[in-house]
Amino acid sequence: MTQTIILGIGQEQRGDDEIGLLAVRQWQADYGRLHPDVTAELLTSPGLSLIDRLRGFQRGILVDAVVGGQPAGQLLTLDEEALLAFDLGARSAHGWGVAESLRIARAVLPGELPGDLRLLAVTIDPPQVGAPRSEAVKAAVQPAVELLEELLTTPLSAAVQPTSQAGIPKTSPN
């Protein structure tokens, strides 16, 4: 089994909520062949199935949309601790969010999830069924792909630091 899993999370019928799927598909096309030891998958209904997909890996990188007080198209990089704190002020675009699923998994399955878990999030406005993708989120796909590659090539023990990339600011949850 590979040590790292990348999960693109999103729903294709909900406009900007598709960003996690788009970014991971594009990463696979641009960089996937360089990382035969990395598993990359797409989840359209994460909920508790997220837990099963993460089990057994040392590192997990989740790519998802978040709805919060930030303008659409901004990139956020959060470790698990920051993600759980961030959940208090923003939410996943999905009914059962990533943070809630992780909180349950850590309590029920101690030691079975990756020790290094990060979220690469793209801020979106509340998603609408059938809505087209916004220009801000379309413009965020390639910077998200590049940031995903950067996170993947960062050693497991290195901390994620918010910085600016390709003109789209990454912000911290504080």
C-alpha positions in Angstrom: 0.0 0.0 0.0 1.2 3.5 -0.7 1.9 5.9 2.1 0.0 8.9 0.8 -3.6 9.4 -0.4 -5.0 12.4 -2.1 -8.8 12.8 -2.0 -10.6 15.2 -4.2 -14.0 16.0 -2.6 -16.9 17.7 -4.4 -20.1 17.4 -6.2 -20.2 18.0 -10.0 -23.8 19.3 -10.1 -23.2 22.1 -7.6 -21.0 24.6 -9.5 -18.0 25.7 -7.4 -18.3 22.7 -5.1 -16.6 20.7 -7.8 -13.2 22.4 -7.2 -11.8 19.4 -5.2 -12.6 17.0 -8.0 -11.3 19.4 -10.7 -8.0 20.1 -8.9 -7.2 16.4 -8.2 -8.1 15.4 -11.8 -5.8 18.1 -13.1 -3.0 17.1 -10.6 -3.3 13.5 -11.9 -2.9 14.8 -15.5 0.0 17.1 -14.7 1.9 15.3 -11.9 0.4 11.9 -11.3 3.0 10.0 -13.4 5.7 11.5 -11.2 4.2 9.9 -8.1 3.4 6.2 -8.7 3.5 5.7 -5.0 0.6 8.1 -4.3 -3.0 7.0 -4.4 -5.4 9.7 -5.8 -9.2 9.3 -5.6 -12.3 11.3 -6.0 -15.2 11.4 -3.5 -18.5 12.8 -4.5 -20.3 12.0 -1.2 -17.6 11.9 1.5 -19.4 11.7 4.8 -18.3 8.7 6.8 -16.9 7.0 3.6 -14.0 9.5 4.0 -12.9 7.6 7.0 -12.6 4.3 5.2 -10.6 5.8 2.4 -8.1 7.3 4.8 -7.5 4.2 6.9 -4.0 2.7 6.6 -2.2 5.7 5.1 0.5 7.7 6.7 -0.4 10.9 5.0 -3.7 12.2 3.6 -4.2 15.4 1.6 -7.8 16.4 1.2 -8.9 18.9 -1.5 -12.3 20.4 -0.9 -14.4 23.5 -1.1 -15.3 25.4 2.0 -18.0 28.0 2.5 -16.9 30.8 4.9 -16.4 34.5 5.3 -13.6 34.7 2.6 -14.0 35.7 -1.0 -14.4 32.8 -3.5 -11.3 31.4 -5.0 -8.9 31.8 -2.1 -6.7 28.8 -1.1 -6.4 27.6 2.5 -3.9 25.0 3.7 -4.8 23.6 7.1 -3.4 20.8 9.2 -5.9 18.6 11.1 -5.8 20.7 14.2 -6.4 23.9 12.3 -9.2 22.2 10.3 -11.1 21.3 13.4 -10.8 24.8 14.7 -11.7 26.3 11.3 -14.8 24.2 11.3 -16.2 26.5 14.0 -16.3 29.4 11.6 -16.8 27.8 8.2 -18.3 24.7 6.9 -17.8 22.1 4.2 -20.0 22.5 1.2 -21.3 19.0 2.1 -24.0 18.1 4.6 -21.7 15.9 6.7 -18.4 17.8 6.7 -14.8 16.7 6.6 -14.1 18.0 10.1 -17.1 16.2 11.7 -16.0 12.9 10.0 -12.5 13.2 11.2 -13.6 14.0 14.7 -15.7 10.9 14.8 -12.9 8.7 13.2 -10.3 9.9 15.7 -12.6 9.0 18.6 -13.7 5.6 17.2 -10.6 4.4 15.4 -7.6 5.7 17.3 -4.4 5.2 15.4 -6.0 4.1 12.1 -6.0 7.4 10.2 -3.0 9.2 8.8 -0.8 10.9 11.4 -0.3 13.8 8.9 -3.6 15.0 7.5 -4.0 18.2 5.6 -6.7 20.1 3.9 -6.2 22.1 0.8 -9.4 24.1 0.6 -10.7 26.6 -1.9 -13.2 29.1 -0.6 -16.5 29.3 -2.4 -19.8 31.0 -2.1 -22.7 28.8 -1.0 -23.2 26.2 -3.8 -26.3 26.0 -5.8 -27.6 22.9 -7.7 -27.0 23.4 -11.4 -25.0 26.6 -11.0 -22.0 27.2 -13.3 -18.5 27.5 -11.9 -17.6 31.0 -11.0 -14.6 32.7 -12.6 -12.8 33.0 -9.3 -13.0 29.3 -8.7 -12.0 28.5 -12.3 -9.0 30.7 -11.8 -8.1 28.8 -8.6 -7.8 25.3 -10.2 -4.2 25.6 -11.4 -2.9 27.3 -8.3 -4.6 24.6 -6.3 -2.9 21.9 -8.4 0.5 23.6 -7.9 -0.1 23.9 -4.2 -1.2 20.3 -4.0 2.1 19.3 -5.7 4.0 21.5 -3.2 2.2 19.9 -0.2 2.9 16.4 -1.6 6.6 17.1 -2.0 6.9 18.6 1.5 8.3 16.1 4.0 5.8 14.5 6.3 7.0 16.4 9.4 7.1 19.9 7.8 4.4 22.3 8.8 2.1 24.0 6.3 2.6 27.7 6.2 0.1 30.0 4.5 1.7 32.1 1.7 0.7 33.7 -1.5 0.7 31.6 -4.7 0.0 32.7 -8.3 -1.9 35.7 -7.2 -4.4 33.9 -5.0 -3.9 34.4 -1.3 -3.9 31.5 1.1 -5.1 32.5 4.4 -5.0 31.0 7.9 -8.2 30.4 9.8 -7.3 33.1 12.4 
